[in-house]
Amino acid sequence: MNPDLLQQRVPGTAYRERVKPLVVDINSGLYLESGNDDMRFNRNYATGNALPQSMIGLRPILNEGSVEEIYELQLRISDTNRRVTELASFLGLEIPEIRPIYAVTDGNGMLCLNETKRLYTPYQQLRILNSLFPLANNQLPVYMAENLHLLKQAYPRLSIDPDLTTQSAELTRRLNRKDVYYESVQNHIAVIPRHVETRLARINDLPDSWEEFCTQYNVDWRKVVIKSAVDAGSEVNVILTEESYLESLLELRQQNAEKLQNPNREEENIPVLIQRFVETPKSEDVVKSFGVGLSIIPSGEVGIIALTSQLYSDQYYVGSHLDVSEEAEILDQIGRDRLVNLGRIFADQGYAGSVFFDGMNEIIDDEIIPLLIYDGNFRISAAAFTLSVASWLMRSGFEVSSITNVGYLGKYKHADISKLLTSLNNDGILFDKRTGKGIIPLPNATSPEGYDLVFVNCSRSEVISGWNKALQYGSSDISNLHF
């Protein structure tokens, strides 16, 4: 893990600030599940975790609704900071409070300038607005970038370039499509990491029989995964075999028919990836799926941030796990130079910012081979939660050989932080700064009872057993935890 690369160099700010990834609001391009258009979910995540170090300084929170709702939000953040203070005192650590910026937007995401200005003094307005929107202009959605023209008219001194930001937003939106990723790397002269064998197709062009399918797409695979190559209202996913082809094809078409009703749907005949099914290791001690983060700065320089494996509750992603020794081994197998070459392909298209590529470990004759899949997240990944906490601990003088977060939206509930800390401490699983090991329950502002549990220097088995112990004192809808 490279903690320095967690600090993004941000183009367009007045003082060339360096900010951590999670300073960027979810409405500015971060989303954890494809097609998520629930603005309440977005606002809740934006309120988010009291993440050490990454939350220092001004943080944008774009809130739909009235000024009164923002005042209510201030009360929630005040309560969160109270819990942060109590946590810091109990652990003997310095944990910064959340210091947000508020902006009022309408139902279409457009900035309500007058209502926003009422929240601040004239001196604060220019200073805050100068920091609010240029934080990661390559990751702003197009509708948000349109706000910059409005702001520039009202505040000519703002150090923003609305046209450049709009172009960057459109580029990021395009690159987040899997079909664009796929086509970008085909026949490229650079030596890049190995990817799972894949074909590109259109959903309505899939034939009615397995034999025609294999011939049309020139494959001889026994099992195939088909998934949508675009997000936002078009997600389909199914596994095909010769025996189940017709049944699975009908299921795929049914999924697509349901998605046609989604207002975010932009294409009728959506592109899909036809991917060879990958057998992953069965052991809980071996990485099955992973994500690798790269940092691309405007000059085109590419650096590797970290490689993390993924944590699930049943089939749903609920957290990330960083193991330094595993990370080094898998990166060596993938090829660090190859990853940098992959990043440069997208830097050459004008992208700057964070990108997280997904991958899987395939097992063939007891040999484990890491492969990337054609899924690039040109935004801040949810893994940044784990990495930001790891970065803070390392900068605070702790050695971090592994770190895991369970939940990222306050999924663990407990009504009394004092009792929670006492219970975890009596059980011997609370973080101990003398050993640098244990659970840090980070307060989450989505709920006055919400926490995200971070396991520091704990093995996989210790994470699962520690989570089960913590459930004796609190509650969560996360069950059947596995790596």
SETORDO-879716 format. One record per residue (C-alpha): residue in one letter; x, y, z. Coordinates in steps of 0.2 Angstrom, whole numbers, padded with zeros to 4 digits, always signed. Layout:
AXYZ...
END
This chain:
M+0000+0000+0000N+0006+0017-0004P-0002+0030+0008D+0005+0045-0001L-0005+0040-0017L-0021+0041-0007Q-0018+0059-0007Q-0024+0065-0024R-0017+0080-0033V-0032+0089-0038P-0032+0100-0053G-0041+0116-0053T-0040+0121-0035A-0033+0138-0030Y-0019+0131-0020R-0016+0115-0028E-0023+0106-0013R-0019+0088-0010V-0035+0079-0003K-0039+0061+0002P-0051+0051-0010L-0065+0051+0003V-0066+0070+0004V-0075+0068-0012D-0094+0068-0010I-0104+0053-0017N-0114+0064-0028S-0098+0069-0036G-0095+0052-0044L-0093+0039-0030Y-0106+0025-0030L-0104+0008-0022E-0117-0002-0032S-0120+0000-0051G-0136+0009-0055N-0139+0016-0038D-0149+0032-0040D-0156+0033-0023M-0152+0050-0018R-0155+0047+0001F-0142+0033+0000N-0131+0045-0008R-0134+0058+0005N-0132+0046+0019Y-0115+0040+0012A-0110+0058+0010T-0113+0062+0028G-0103+0046+0031N-0090+0040+0042A-0079+0049+0054L-0064+0043+0044P-0048+0048+0052Q-0036+0060+0043S-0046+0059+0027M-0060+0070+0035I-0048+0084+0040G-0053+0100+0032L-0067+0105+0022R-0078+0092+0015P-0092+0094+0003I-0109+0087+0006L-0122+0090-0007N-0139+0089+0001E-0156+0088-0008G-0169+0098+0001S-0171+0113+0012V-0160+0123+0023E-0170+0116+0038E-0164+0098+0033I-0146+0104+0033Y-0148+0110+0051E-0155+0093+0055L-0140+0086+0047Q-0129+0097+0057L-0137+0089+0073R-0133+0072+0067I-0115+0076+0063S-0113+0085+0080D-0119+0068+0088T-0107+0059+0077N-0093+0070+0083R-0098+0067+0101R-0096+0048+0098V-0079+0051+0089T-0073+0061+0104E-0078+0047+0116L-0070+0034+0105A-0054+0044+0104S-0053+0046+0123F-0056+0028+0127L-0043+0022+0114G-0031+0036+0118L-0030+0041+0100E-0032+0057+0091I-0047+0055+0079P-0052+0071+0069E-0070+0076+0069I-0081+0078+0053R-0080+0096+0047P-0092+0097+0032I-0097+0110+0020Y-0116+0111+0016A-0124+0116-0001V-0142+0116-0005T-0148+0108-0021D-0165+0105-0029G-0173+0089-0035N-0163+0089-0051G-0146+0091-0042M-0144+0110-0047L-0137+0121-0034C-0149+0133-0025L-0137+0148-0023N-0147+0159-0012E-0151+0146+0000T-0133+0140+0001K-0127+0157+0004R-0139+0159+0019L-0129+0146+0028Y-0112+0156+0028T-0105+0174+0030P-0099+0183+0014Y-0081+0179+0019Q-0085+0160+0021Q-0095+0159+0004L-0080+0162-0008R-0068+0152+0002I-0080+0137+0004L-0086+0138-0014N-0068+0139-0020S-0065+0122-0012L-0082+0114-0015F-0083+0109-0033P-0065+0108-0040L-0060+0094-0027A-0061+0081-0040N-0068+0089-0056N-0064+0073-0066Q-0077+0064-0056L-0091+0076-0056P-0107+0070-0065V-0112+0081-0080Y-0127+0088-0071M-0115+0094-0057A-0103+0101-0069E-0117+0112-0075N-0118+0120-0058L-0100+0127-0061H-0107+0139-0074L-0119+0146-0062L-0106+0148-0049K-0094+0156-0060Q-0107+0169-0065A-0110+0173-0047Y-0092+0172-0041P-0080+0177-0055R-0065+0175-0043L-0068+0156-0042S-0053+0146-0048I-0064+0134-0059D-0065+0130-0077P-0083+0125-0081D-0080+0119-0098L-0065+0109-0094T-0074+0101-0079T-0089+0096-0090Q-0077+0088-0103S-0069+0078-0089A-0086+0073-0081E-0091+0066-0098L-0075+0057-0101T-0077+0049-0084R-0094+0044-0087R-0089+0035-0103L-0074+0026-0096N-0085+0018-0083R-0093+0008-0096K-0086-0009-0097D-0087-0010-0116V-0077+0006-0117Y-0064-0002-0106Y-0064-0018-0116E-0062-0009-0133S-0048+0003-0126V-0036-0011-0122Q-0039-0022-0138N-0024-0024-0149H-0015-0011-0138I+0004-0012-0140A+0007-0010-0122V+0010-0025-0111I-0004-0025-0099P-0010-0037-0086R-0019-0053-0091H-0038-0052-0091V-0051-0066-0091E-0055-0071-0109T-0070-0061-0114R-0080-0056-0129L-0091-0041-0132A-0109-0043-0139R-0127-0035-0138I-0140-0043-0128N-0153-0044-0142D-0140-0052-0153L-0138-0068-0143P-0143-0083-0153D-0156-0096-0147S-0145-0111-0145W-0128-0116-0137E-0121-0122-0153E-0125-0106-0162F-0118-0096-0147C-0101-0105-0147T-0100-0103-0166Q-0105-0085-0166Y-0093-0079-0153N-0079-0092-0156V-0079-0099-0139D-0076-0117-0133W-0079-0114-0114R-0090-0126-0104K-0097-0112-0093V-0100-0093-0097V-0104-0078-0087I-0114-0064-0096K-0116-0047-0088S-0120-0030-0094A-0106-0018-0100V-0115-0003-0094D-0122+0003-0077A-0136+0014-0072G-0152+0004-0075S-0146-0009-0086E-0138-0022-0075V-0140-0040-0080N-0130-0055-0075V-0132-0074-0078I-0121-0090-0080L-0124-0100-0096T-0119-0119-0099E-0124-0130-0113E-0137-0139-0102S-0145-0123-0095Y-0142-0111-0110L-0161-0109-0116E-0167-0107-0098S-0153-0095-0093L-0155-0085-0109L-0174-0083-0105E-0169-0077-0088L-0157-0065-0095R-0170-0058-0107Q-0182-0056-0092Q-0169-0047-0082N-0167-0035-0097A-0185-0033-0099E-0187-0027-0081K-0173-0015-0083L-0181-0007-0098Q-0193+0001-0086N-0179+0009-0076P-0179+0028-0080N-0160+0028-0080R-0160+0016-0095E-0152+0024-0110E-0150+0010-0122E-0162-0004-0128N-0150-0016-0135I-0137-0015-0122P-0119-0021-0124V-0114-0036-0113L-0098-0045-0109I-0097-0064-0112Q-0084-0070-0100R-0076-0087-0097F-0081-0094-0080V-0067-0093-0068E-0065-0106-0054T-0058-0097-0039P-0049-0105-0024K-0061-0114-0011S-0051-0110+0004E-0056-0095+0015D-0037-0091+0017V-0034-0088-0001V-0039-0072-0010K-0054-0075-0022S-0058-0058-0029F-0048-0042-0027G-0047-0024-0033V-0031-0014-0037G-0031+0005-0036L-0021+0017-0047S-0018+0035-0046I-0017+0045-0062I-0012+0063-0060P-0015+0076-0074S+0003+0075-0081G-0001+0056-0085E+0010+0049-0071V+0003+0033-0064G+0006+0025-0047I-0001+0010-0038I-0011+0014-0023A-0015-0003-0016L-0023-0020-0019T-0037-0026-0008S-0047-0042-0007Q-0066-0042-0004L-0078-0046+0010Y-0095-0053+0007S-0112-0055+0017D-0120-0069+0007Q-0117-0063-0011Y-0116-0044-0007Y-0100-0034-0005V-0099-0027+0013G-0080-0022+0015S-0062-0024+0010H-0047-0033+0017L-0029-0027+0015D-0015-0039+0019V+0002-0031+0015S+0011-0048+0011E-0003-0054+0000E-0004-0038-0009A+0015-0039-0013E+0013-0057-0019I-0002-0053-0031L+0005-0037-0037D+0021-0046-0042Q+0011-0060-0051I+0001-0047-0060G+0016-0036-0064R+0018-0019-0058D+0024-0012-0074R+0009-0020-0083L-0003-0011-0071V+0006+0006-0075N+0004+0002-0093L-0014-0001-0091G-0016+0015-0082R-0007+0025-0096I-0020+0019-0109F-0033+0029-0100A-0022+0043-0095D-0019+0045-0114Q-0037+0048-0116G-0037+0062-0104Y-0042+0054-0088A-0034+0060-0071G-0040+0053-0054S-0042+0037-0045V-0046+0021-0054F-0049+0004-0046F-0048-0012-0057D-0057-0028-0052G-0049-0045-0053M-0051-0063-0048N-0039-0077-0044E-0041-0092-0055I-0035-0110-0049I-0029-0122-0062D-0020-0138-0056D-0017-0131-0039E-0009-0115-0047I-0016-0098-0043I-0016-0086-0057P-0023-0068-0054L-0033-0061-0069L-0041-0044-0071I-0059-0043-0078Y-0065-0029-0089D-0072-0019-0075G-0064-0002-0071N-0071+0009-0058F-0065+0027-0063R-0070+0034-0047I-0066+0032-0029S-0069+0014-0024A-0077+0008-0008A-0060+0001-0003A-0054+0018+0000F-0063+0017+0017T-0051+0004+0022L-0036+0012+0014S-0039+0029+0022V-0040+0021+0040A-0024+0011+0036S-0016+0027+0030W-0021+0037+0046L-0014+0023+0057M+0002+0022+0048R+0005+0041+0049S+0000+0039+0068G+0015+0028+0070F+0007+0011+0070E+0012-0004+0059V-0002-0010+0048S+0001-0028+0041S-0018-0030+0038I-0034-0021+0040T-0052-0025+0036N-0068-0015+0037V-0085-0023+0039G-0099-0012+0033Y-0098+0006+0026L-0115+0013+0030G-0116+0011+0049K-0122-0007+0047Y-0118-0011+0065K-0130-0004+0077H-0127+0000+0096A-0137+0012+0106D-0123+0017+0119I-0105+0019+0114S-0099+0018+0132K-0106+0001+0134L-0101-0004+0117L-0082+0000+0120T-0083-0008+0138S-0090-0024+0131L-0077-0025+0117N-0063-0021+0128N-0069-0034+0141D-0069-0047+0128G-0051-0042+0122I-0056-0038+0105L-0056-0019+0106F-0041-0010+0097D-0026-0009+0109K-0014+0005+0105R+0000-0005+0114T-0002-0020+0103G-0009-0011+0088K-0022-0024+0086G-0041-0025+0088I-0057-0017+0082I-0060+0001+0080P-0079+0005+0079L-0080+0021+0069P-0096+0031+0071N-0106+0034+0056A-0117+0049+0054T-0131+0039+0044S-0138+0034+0061P-0136+0039+0079E-0133+0021+0083G-0123+0017+0067Y-0104+0011+0067D-0092+0003+0054L-0081-0009+0062V-0062-0009+0057F-0051-0024+0061V-0033-0019+0063N-0019-0033+0061C-0032-0047+0062S-0032-0063+0052R-0047-0068+0042S-0053-0080+0055E-0051-0067+0068V-0061-0054+0058I-0075-0067+0057S-0075-0073+0075G-0073-0054+0081W-0088-0049+0071N-0098-0064+0078K-0093-0058+0096A-0097-0040+0092L-0115-0046+0087Q-0118-0052+0105Y-0118-0034+0110G-0126-0025+0095S-0135-0029+0079S-0133-0029+0061D-0141-0036+0045I-0124-0042+0039S-0124-0061+0041N-0114-0076+0034L-0098-0065+0033H-0085-0073+0022F-0070-0068+0011
END
